[in-house]
């Protein structure tokens, strides 16, 4: 009871510092989605100057860090939203995301589970909703794919999972999970879905869209397009907060973490937990991860065993205090991504501890 009150209170405190005038005007990430849907099927989808003019026309604001960073098929999928004026479209999008979260918590989390509280009274969720982000919809896609997998509809599960290509950079390890677990039909469904989405991209932006898109993503890494990177809940944020800009060292550490994550994913016996940890590893080593993206951490406690260290760490990472630490300038904020790394490796650590002979056994065998 008191823990629930504390969580709700801390989320409310976080809300007190939000720019509500800008939020209520819909001046957030949804502006990039709406503008992208407006410009799809034109040569200007990935042209920053044209996109910024579209921002002003739509919402009467120029937000240099809010550009359309998704593949073109997603802009085509969002096109029906442009049939509505901007503000109603924004409200509808927020409602759809909130409904996706509510459905996930209702279908996958048992009553009385702390995850229900930490999922609802959540700083990442609040941040996602007020910014008009789409991460809760993609979280719903993840849960839907697992639900279909449980029912044996593996090909359809793969087709649904292909929708995660919207934020493909967080799901780079997921194909390895499918390969390690020999989920060939699910992998085939994902390939079919991804191929279809690639075809939609060709239809709306031409055959050369991947080249232009790659150049555009490189442009988006400029400092003025990535606000407050030291607050990112990932390795990049940790390195910036503690050591500053040491990109080569960061690259080496990211490669080592990636190898360790692959090994952990391979060794974890549960397919569902391996999937959740693969997504968490993608969050950790990606260079563009923000607080709202931490909604994907709900997958870990949802699929981890009830009393495991992995689940406990997942719940701690969803709790509000960690996000206040992230906003602190300096090494304090590095605690969060460091704990993410421990959570990803926790199943392997637990297996090693179980197989380690106890002191009593060693003593008895030495007599």
Buried (B, 14 or more C-beta within 10 A) or exposed (E): EEEBEBBBEBBEEBBEEEEEEBBEBBBBBBBBBBBBBBBBBEEBBBBBEBBBBBBEEBBEBEBEEBBBBBBBBBBBBBBEBBEBEBEEBBBEBBEBBBEBBBBBBEEBBEEEBBBBBBBBBBBBBBBBBBBBBBBBBBBBBBBBBBBBBEEEBBBBBBBBBBBBBBBBBBBBBBBBBBEBBEBEBBBBBBBBBBEEBBEBBBEBBEEEBBEBBEEBEEEBEEEEBBEEBBBBBBBBBBBBBBEEEEEEEBBEBBEEBBEBBBEBBBEBEBBBBBBBBBBBBBBBBBBBBBBBBBBBBBBBBBBBEEEBBBBBBBBBBBBBBBBBBBBBEEEBBBBBBBBBBEBBBBBBEBBEEEEEEEEEEEEEEEE
